Amino acid sequence: MTVPGRAEDAGPMGGPAFLRVTWVQPEDLVGHELRQAEEDGRDARVPAARWQAAGGPPAPVRAGASPTPRPDLRPLAEEVLAELAALPSPTSSEEPSAWPEIRTVTTGGPVGRSVRVGAGEASRLRAALHAAWLGRAAGCLLGKPVEKLPLHAIRELARSAGNWPLTTWFTERGVPEALLAAHPWNRRSAATSLAENIDGMPEDDDLNYPLLNLLLLQRHGRAFTTADVARLWLDELPAGRTFTAERIAYRNLLDGVEPPLTAVHRNPFREWIGALIRADVHGWTNPGDPRAAAEQAYRDAALTHTANGLYGAMFVAAALAAAATGAADVHRCLAEGLSVVPPRSRLARAVRLGIETARATPDFDAVADRLHAALGGYHWVHAVPNAALLAAALTHADGDFTRSICAAVSGGWDTDSNGATAGSLAGLLAGHPDRLPERWTAPLKNRLATSVPSFDGIGFDALADLTADLALQEAVRP
């Protein structure tokens, strides 16, 4: 997920007259909070009518859409946001946000099923984590140029290059100019992620957050608190590298709001995908213990997310913890992921829909079409539709690495984030970097760019060593 802020209006010397940072202005948040209220069952008809009567913009759903700035609506936006925050939610019993309540309604096994680690197992785990890091990078990079493009545009661009069904990197070579003009690539990403431009792994928040979580575990161990996550972000994460819920939480911290209120105070993005993309390290470092991985991911996610936003992170962490044993197939991993999610939640229902549709439908384009028809009312960065698509892609690919990342990206929505998570799980299941096709790994050149301190230019082999060391510190030894 890379959803940048925006500068408005040209000023002298070609620079912006002023910088308008998105995702934090009250008038930008109301439409999203109204949509969130509709999704979680709050009766927001009265504040919605006030907002609409004043000409307040609705929240965009499709990729790339942005409302016209309306700073004149800011006083009303402040009032409406306060009114919406006071509305009760009837879905809270089915979609709790407190850990004890989540634990009560889920079926995942107890903590303590960690893998036994001897010398051979330690070597296996390091190799598998190396493949997981490479897989995360490759899947993210594959999805970067088409992030924010609608599904039909992704298909048209790939077909015009003879790359559909998707099997390799996107390219401009052979694509008609008229089509490129109609469906422009994500400009910032295309410069580093089209086949003809790749030179190592460029910076992306889908890789920054796993790096931050390595720092988190190195400094605080597995008993870290949500406050530790907040302090780490303030120390090491540039504010400009945050988006949606993470940017809101960061702003809340600077305003003196403390966790877990950082996740709910004027944060209509609290059920979006941001926590899900931070979950990998929590799964990688708890091999064989999905419940511990989910609880660790929960403490991270609680800084920024609630309910389905939390569940997305927990689902991924638990699935990866199962995969890290080397003894589970992708379908068992997804089942373990679902075991830690409240079963009546929207995210659990969407994931089950993704899995069932993928099992019943041979053509993945048809799978994606059905999911878009069923879940297209959500924002394209919301955790619910993206978790469903991720589960469908992994199910349909049945463990095959290329099919996993290509299906995840070809299904649209948050393409780089879904590609990254699919690549992480499929790489972990592959078990060794040599089992990943060279066309995906060679262009990465074992080099990752990042603004996270001390990691810029690091190799994926070195990252695997650091991650394995953390995983092995508390593993049960024979």
C-alpha positions as CSV (number, residue, x, y, z in Angstrom):
1,M,0.0,0.0,0.0
2,T,1.5,3.3,-1.1
3,V,-1.0,6.1,-1.0
4,P,1.0,9.4,-1.1
5,G,-0.1,12.8,0.1
6,R,-0.7,15.5,-2.4
7,A,0.6,19.0,-3.1
8,E,-2.0,21.4,-4.4
9,D,-1.5,24.4,-6.8
10,A,1.7,25.5,-8.5
11,G,3.6,28.3,-6.8
12,P,6.6,30.5,-7.9
13,M,9.5,28.7,-9.5
14,G,7.2,25.7,-10.3
15,G,6.9,24.6,-6.7
16,P,3.7,24.2,-4.8
17,A,2.0,27.3,-3.4
18,F,1.2,25.2,-0.3
19,L,1.4,21.6,0.7
20,R,-1.8,19.9,1.5
21,V,-1.2,16.6,3.4
22,T,-3.9,14.1,2.7
23,W,-5.6,11.6,5.1
24,V,-5.6,14.1,8.1
25,Q,-7.8,17.0,7.2
26,P,-11.3,16.8,9.0
27,E,-13.2,17.5,5.8
28,D,-11.4,14.6,4.1
29,L,-12.3,12.2,6.9
30,V,-16.0,12.7,7.1
31,G,-16.9,10.8,4.0
32,H,-14.8,7.9,5.0
33,E,-16.2,7.8,8.5
34,L,-19.7,7.8,7.2
35,R,-18.9,4.8,5.0
36,Q,-17.3,3.1,8.1
37,A,-20.5,3.8,10.0
38,E,-22.5,2.2,7.3
39,E,-20.2,-0.9,7.3
40,D,-20.3,-1.4,11.1
41,G,-24.0,-0.8,11.5
42,R,-24.2,2.6,13.1
43,D,-27.2,4.8,12.3
44,A,-25.5,7.8,10.8
45,R,-28.5,9.2,8.8
46,V,-28.7,12.5,10.7
47,P,-25.1,13.5,10.4
48,A,-24.9,12.2,6.9
49,A,-27.9,14.4,5.9
50,R,-26.2,17.5,7.4
51,W,-23.0,16.7,5.5
52,Q,-24.7,16.1,2.2
53,A,-26.8,19.2,2.6
54,A,-23.7,21.3,2.9
55,G,-22.2,19.8,-0.2
56,G,-19.7,17.6,1.7
57,P,-18.0,15.0,-0.6
58,P,-18.6,11.3,-0.2
59,A,-15.7,8.9,0.3
60,P,-14.2,7.6,-2.9
61,V,-14.2,3.8,-3.4
62,R,-12.4,3.2,-6.6
63,A,-8.6,3.5,-6.9
64,G,-7.2,6.8,-7.8
65,A,-10.3,8.8,-7.0
66,S,-9.9,11.9,-4.7
67,P,-12.5,14.5,-3.7
68,T,-12.0,18.2,-4.4
69,P,-10.4,19.9,-1.3
70,R,-13.1,21.7,0.7
71,P,-11.4,23.5,3.6
72,D,-14.5,25.7,3.9
73,L,-16.3,22.7,5.3
74,R,-13.8,22.2,8.2
75,P,-15.9,23.6,11.0
76,L,-18.9,21.4,10.0
77,A,-16.5,18.4,9.6
78,E,-15.3,18.8,13.2
79,E,-18.9,18.7,14.4
80,V,-19.9,15.7,12.3
81,L,-16.8,13.7,13.3
82,A,-17.6,14.2,16.9
83,E,-21.2,13.2,16.4
84,L,-20.2,10.1,14.5
85,A,-17.8,9.1,17.2
86,A,-20.6,9.0,19.7
87,L,-22.8,6.6,17.8
88,P,-23.0,3.0,19.2
89,S,-22.1,0.1,17.0
90,P,-24.4,-2.9,17.0
91,T,-21.7,-5.2,15.5
92,S,-19.3,-4.8,18.4
93,S,-20.2,-8.2,19.9
94,E,-19.5,-10.0,16.6
95,E,-16.5,-7.9,15.8
96,P,-14.7,-7.1,19.1
97,S,-11.5,-5.1,19.3
98,A,-10.4,-6.1,22.8
99,W,-8.0,-9.1,23.0
100,P,-9.8,-11.0,25.8
101,E,-13.1,-10.8,23.8
102,I,-11.4,-11.9,20.6
103,R,-9.8,-14.8,22.4
104,T,-13.2,-15.9,23.7
105,V,-14.9,-16.1,20.3
106,T,-12.1,-17.7,18.4
107,T,-11.0,-21.4,18.2
108,G,-7.3,-21.2,17.6
109,G,-5.1,-23.5,19.7
110,P,-3.3,-22.5,22.8
111,V,0.1,-20.8,22.8
112,G,3.0,-23.2,23.2
113,R,3.1,-25.3,20.0
114,S,6.5,-23.9,19.0
115,V,8.6,-25.9,16.6
116,R,11.5,-27.9,18.1
117,V,14.7,-26.5,16.8
118,G,17.9,-28.5,16.3
119,A,20.8,-27.6,14.1
120,G,19.1,-29.0,11.0
121,E,15.8,-27.2,11.7
122,A,17.6,-23.9,12.3
123,S,19.2,-24.2,8.8
124,R,15.9,-25.1,7.2
125,L,14.2,-22.1,8.9
126,R,16.8,-19.6,7.7
127,A,16.5,-20.8,4.1
128,A,12.7,-20.6,4.3
129,L,12.8,-17.1,5.7
130,H,15.2,-16.1,3.0
131,A,12.6,-17.3,0.4
132,A,9.9,-15.5,2.4
133,W,11.7,-12.1,2.3
134,L,12.4,-12.6,-1.4
135,G,8.9,-13.6,-2.1
136,R,7.5,-10.5,-0.2
137,A,9.7,-8.2,-2.2
138,A,9.0,-9.8,-5.6
139,G,5.2,-9.9,-5.0
140,C,5.3,-6.2,-3.9
141,L,7.3,-5.2,-6.9
142,L,5.1,-7.0,-9.3
143,G,2.0,-5.1,-8.0
144,K,3.6,-1.6,-7.7
145,P,3.0,-0.3,-11.3
146,V,-0.7,-1.2,-11.3
147,E,-1.6,-0.1,-7.8
148,K,-4.7,2.2,-8.0
149,L,-5.7,1.0,-11.4
150,P,-9.1,-0.6,-11.9
151,L,-9.3,-4.3,-12.6
152,H,-10.2,-3.9,-16.3
153,A,-7.2,-1.6,-16.8
154,I,-4.8,-4.2,-15.3
155,R,-6.1,-6.8,-17.6
156,E,-5.9,-4.6,-20.7
157,L,-2.3,-3.5,-20.0
158,A,-1.1,-7.0,-19.4
159,R,-3.0,-8.5,-22.4
160,S,-1.5,-5.9,-24.7
161,A,2.0,-7.0,-23.8
162,G,1.1,-10.7,-24.2
163,N,1.2,-11.2,-20.4
164,W,-2.2,-12.5,-19.6
165,P,-2.9,-14.6,-17.6
166,L,-0.1,-12.8,-15.7
167,T,3.1,-14.7,-15.5
168,T,5.9,-12.1,-15.3
169,W,6.6,-8.5,-14.7
170,F,4.6,-5.7,-16.2
171,T,6.2,-3.8,-19.1
172,E,5.5,-0.8,-21.4
173,R,7.1,-2.7,-24.3
174,G,4.6,-3.4,-27.0
175,V,1.8,-1.6,-25.2
176,P,0.0,0.9,-27.5
177,E,0.5,4.6,-26.6
178,A,-3.3,5.1,-26.5
179,L,-3.7,2.4,-23.9
180,L,-0.8,3.8,-21.8
181,A,-2.5,7.2,-21.9
182,A,-5.9,5.8,-20.9
183,H,-4.5,3.8,-18.0
184,P,-1.3,5.4,-16.8
185,W,0.9,3.4,-14.5
186,N,1.4,4.5,-10.9
187,R,4.1,7.1,-12.0
188,R,6.4,6.9,-9.0
189,S,6.3,3.1,-9.0
190,A,6.7,2.5,-12.8
191,A,10.1,4.1,-12.8
192,T,11.4,1.3,-10.6
193,S,9.0,-1.6,-11.1
194,L,8.4,-2.2,-14.8
195,A,10.5,-5.0,-16.2
196,E,12.7,-2.7,-18.1
197,N,13.4,-0.5,-15.0
198,I,14.0,-2.9,-12.1
199,D,17.3,-2.5,-10.4
200,G,17.1,-3.9,-6.9
201,M,14.1,-3.6,-4.6
202,P,13.0,0.0,-4.2
203,E,11.6,1.4,-1.0
204,D,8.0,0.5,-0.2
205,D,6.0,0.6,3.0
206,D,5.2,-3.1,2.5
207,L,8.9,-3.7,3.2
208,N,9.5,-0.8,5.6
209,Y,7.1,-2.2,8.2
210,P,8.8,-5.7,8.4
211,L,12.1,-3.9,8.9
212,L,10.6,-1.8,11.7
213,N,9.2,-4.9,13.4
214,L,12.7,-6.5,13.3
215,L,13.9,-3.4,15.2
216,L,10.9,-3.8,17.5
217,L,11.7,-7.4,18.5
218,Q,15.5,-6.7,18.7
219,R,14.9,-3.9,21.2
220,H,11.9,-5.1,23.2
221,G,11.5,-8.9,22.6
222,R,8.3,-10.6,22.1
223,A,6.8,-9.0,25.2
224,F,6.7,-5.6,23.5
225,T,3.7,-3.3,24.2
226,T,1.7,-1.2,21.8
227,A,3.4,1.8,23.4
228,D,6.8,0.3,22.4
229,V,5.5,0.3,18.8
230,A,4.5,3.9,19.1
231,R,7.9,4.9,20.5
232,L,9.7,3.0,17.8
233,W,7.7,4.8,15.1
234,L,8.4,8.2,16.5
235,D,12.1,7.4,16.7
236,E,12.6,5.6,13.4
237,L,9.7,6.0,11.0
238,P,9.5,9.2,8.9
239,A,6.0,10.7,9.1
240,G,5.9,11.1,5.3
241,R,6.3,7.3,4.9
242,T,3.0,6.7,6.7
243,F,-0.4,6.5,5.0
244,T,-4.1,6.3,6.0
245,A,-4.6,4.7,9.5
246,E,-0.8,4.9,10.2
247,R,-0.7,8.6,9.4
248,I,-3.7,9.3,11.6
249,A,-2.2,7.4,14.5
250,Y,1.1,9.1,14.0
251,R,-0.6,12.5,14.1
252,N,-2.5,11.4,17.2
253,L,0.7,10.5,18.9
254,L,2.1,14.0,18.2
255,D,-1.1,15.5,19.5
256,G,-0.6,13.6,22.8
257,V,-3.2,10.9,22.2
258,E,-2.1,7.6,23.6
259,P,-2.7,4.0,22.5
260,P,-5.2,2.5,22.0
261,L,-7.1,5.7,21.5
262,T,-4.7,6.4,18.6
263,A,-6.6,3.8,16.6
264,V,-10.0,5.4,17.0
265,H,-9.6,9.1,17.4
266,R,-10.6,10.6,14.0
267,N,-9.4,7.5,12.3
268,P,-11.9,6.3,9.6
269,F,-9.2,4.0,8.1
270,R,-9.0,1.8,11.2
271,E,-10.3,-1.3,9.3
272,W,-8.1,-0.8,6.2
273,I,-5.1,-2.9,5.2
274,G,-2.3,-1.1,7.0
275,A,-2.0,-3.5,10.0
276,L,-2.2,-6.5,7.7
277,I,1.0,-5.5,5.8
278,R,2.8,-5.2,9.1
279,A,2.1,-8.7,10.2
280,D,4.8,-10.9,8.5
281,V,7.5,-10.7,11.1
282,H,5.1,-11.7,13.8
283,G,4.3,-14.9,11.9
284,W,7.8,-15.6,10.8
285,T,9.2,-15.4,14.3
286,N,6.6,-17.8,15.9
287,P,7.0,-21.0,13.8
288,G,4.3,-23.5,14.8
289,D,2.4,-21.1,17.2
290,P,-0.3,-19.3,15.3
291,R,-2.0,-18.1,18.4
292,A,1.2,-16.4,19.7
293,A,1.8,-14.9,16.3
294,A,-1.7,-13.5,16.2
295,E,-1.4,-12.0,19.7
296,Q,1.9,-10.4,18.8
297,A,0.3,-9.0,15.6
298,Y,-2.6,-7.7,17.6
299,R,-0.4,-5.7,20.0
300,D,1.3,-4.1,16.9
301,A,-2.0,-3.5,15.1
302,A,-3.8,-2.0,18.1
303,L,-1.8,1.3,17.6
304,T,-3.7,2.0,14.4
305,H,-6.6,-0.4,13.9
306,T,-9.8,-1.9,15.3
307,A,-12.0,-4.9,14.6
308,N,-11.5,-6.1,11.0
309,G,-8.3,-4.1,10.7
310,L,-6.9,-6.1,13.6
311,Y,-8.2,-9.4,12.2
312,G,-6.4,-8.9,8.9
313,A,-3.1,-8.7,10.7
314,M,-3.9,-11.6,13.0
315,F,-5.1,-13.8,10.0
316,V,-1.8,-13.3,8.1
317,A,0.4,-13.7,11.2
318,A,-1.2,-17.0,12.1
319,A,-1.1,-18.3,8.6
320,L,2.6,-17.5,8.3
321,A,3.3,-19.1,11.7
322,A,1.8,-22.3,10.4
323,A,3.8,-22.1,7.2
324,A,7.1,-21.5,9.0
325,T,7.1,-25.1,10.4
326,G,7.6,-26.5,6.9
327,A,5.0,-29.1,7.7
328,A,1.8,-27.4,6.5
329,D,0.3,-26.8,3.0
330,V,-1.2,-23.5,2.0
331,H,-4.8,-24.7,2.8
332,R,-3.8,-25.7,6.4
333,C,-2.1,-22.3,6.7
334,L,-5.2,-20.4,5.7
335,A,-7.3,-22.5,8.1
336,E,-4.9,-21.7,10.9
337,G,-5.2,-18.0,10.0
338,L,-9.0,-18.2,10.1
339,S,-8.9,-19.9,13.5
340,V,-7.8,-16.7,15.2
341,V,-10.4,-14.5,13.6
342,P,-13.9,-14.0,15.1
343,P,-15.9,-16.3,12.8
344,R,-19.0,-14.0,12.4
345,S,-16.9,-11.0,11.5
346,R,-17.0,-9.5,8.0
347,L,-13.4,-10.4,7.4
348,A,-13.9,-14.0,8.3
349,R,-16.9,-14.3,6.0
350,A,-15.1,-12.6,3.2
351,V,-12.0,-14.9,3.5
352,R,-14.3,-17.9,3.5
353,L,-16.0,-16.6,0.4
354,G,-12.6,-16.1,-1.3
355,I,-11.5,-19.7,-0.4
356,E,-14.8,-21.3,-1.5
357,T,-14.9,-19.3,-4.7
358,A,-11.4,-20.3,-5.6
359,R,-12.0,-23.9,-4.9
360,A,-15.1,-24.0,-7.1
361,T,-13.9,-21.9,-10.0
362,P,-11.1,-23.0,-12.4
363,D,-10.7,-19.6,-14.1
364,F,-9.1,-17.1,-11.7
365,D,-10.5,-14.1,-13.6
366,A,-13.9,-15.4,-12.8
367,V,-12.9,-15.7,-9.1
368,A,-11.8,-12.1,-9.1
369,D,-14.9,-10.9,-10.9
370,R,-17.1,-12.6,-8.3
371,L,-15.2,-11.0,-5.4
372,H,-15.4,-7.6,-6.9
373,A,-19.1,-8.0,-7.4
374,A,-19.6,-9.1,-3.8
375,L,-17.1,-6.8,-2.1
376,G,-16.6,-3.9,-4.5
377,G,-18.5,-1.5,-2.1
378,Y,-15.5,-1.3,0.2
379,H,-12.6,1.1,-0.4
380,W,-9.9,-0.5,-2.5
381,V,-7.5,-0.4,0.5
382,H,-9.9,-1.9,3.0
383,A,-8.8,-5.1,4.8
384,V,-12.0,-7.1,4.1
385,P,-11.9,-7.3,0.2
386,N,-8.1,-7.6,0.1
387,A,-8.0,-10.4,2.6
388,A,-10.7,-12.2,0.6
389,L,-8.7,-11.8,-2.6
390,L,-5.4,-12.8,-0.9
391,A,-7.0,-16.0,0.4
392,A,-8.6,-16.8,-3.0
393,A,-5.3,-16.3,-4.8
394,L,-3.4,-18.5,-2.4
395,T,-6.0,-21.2,-2.6
396,H,-6.2,-21.2,-6.3
397,A,-2.4,-21.3,-6.7
398,D,-2.2,-24.3,-4.4
399,G,1.3,-23.4,-3.2
400,D,2.8,-22.5,-6.6
401,F,4.9,-19.3,-6.1
402,T,4.4,-17.7,-9.5
403,R,0.7,-18.4,-9.6
404,S,0.3,-17.1,-6.0
405,I,1.8,-13.6,-6.6
406,C,0.3,-13.3,-10.1
407,A,-3.2,-14.2,-9.0
408,A,-2.9,-11.8,-6.0
409,V,-1.9,-8.9,-8.2
410,S,-4.1,-9.7,-11.2
411,G,-7.2,-9.5,-8.9
412,G,-6.8,-5.8,-8.4
413,W,-7.4,-3.6,-5.3
414,D,-4.2,-3.1,-3.3
415,T,-2.0,-4.9,-5.7
416,D,1.4,-4.4,-4.2
417,S,0.3,-5.3,-0.7
418,N,-1.6,-8.4,-1.8
419,G,1.4,-9.5,-4.0
420,A,3.7,-9.0,-1.1
421,T,1.8,-11.0,1.4
422,A,1.1,-13.8,-1.1
423,G,4.8,-13.9,-2.0
424,S,5.7,-14.1,1.7
425,L,3.5,-17.1,2.4
426,A,4.3,-18.9,-0.9
427,G,8.0,-18.2,-0.5
428,L,7.9,-19.6,3.0
429,L,6.2,-22.7,1.8
430,A,8.7,-23.1,-1.0
431,G,11.3,-23.4,1.7
432,H,14.4,-22.2,-0.1
433,P,15.4,-19.3,-2.3
434,D,16.6,-21.7,-5.0
435,R,13.1,-22.9,-5.4
436,L,11.8,-19.5,-6.5
437,P,12.0,-18.8,-10.2
438,E,15.1,-16.8,-11.1
439,R,13.0,-14.3,-13.1
440,W,11.5,-13.1,-9.8
441,T,14.6,-13.1,-7.7
442,A,17.5,-12.0,-10.0
443,P,16.2,-8.5,-10.7
444,L,16.1,-7.8,-6.9
445,K,19.9,-8.1,-6.8
446,N,19.8,-8.9,-3.1
447,R,19.4,-5.2,-2.3
448,L,16.6,-3.4,-0.6
449,A,16.3,0.4,-0.5
450,T,14.6,1.9,2.6
451,S,14.5,5.0,4.8
452,V,14.4,2.8,7.9
453,P,17.7,3.6,9.7
454,S,20.5,1.1,9.4
455,F,18.8,-1.1,6.8
456,D,19.2,0.8,3.5
457,G,20.9,-1.4,0.9
458,I,20.7,-4.6,3.1
459,G,20.5,-8.0,1.4
460,F,17.6,-10.4,1.8
461,D,20.0,-13.1,3.0
462,A,21.1,-10.8,5.8
463,L,17.5,-10.1,6.7
464,A,16.8,-13.8,6.8
465,D,19.6,-14.3,9.3
466,L,18.3,-11.5,11.5
467,T,14.7,-12.9,11.4
468,A,15.8,-16.4,12.1
469,D,17.9,-15.3,15.1
470,L,14.7,-13.7,16.5
471,A,12.6,-16.8,15.7
472,L,15.1,-19.1,17.4
473,Q,15.7,-17.2,20.5
474,E,12.7,-18.6,22.3
475,A,12.1,-21.8,20.3
476,V,11.9,-25.1,22.1
477,R,15.1,-27.0,21.8
478,P,15.3,-30.8,21.9
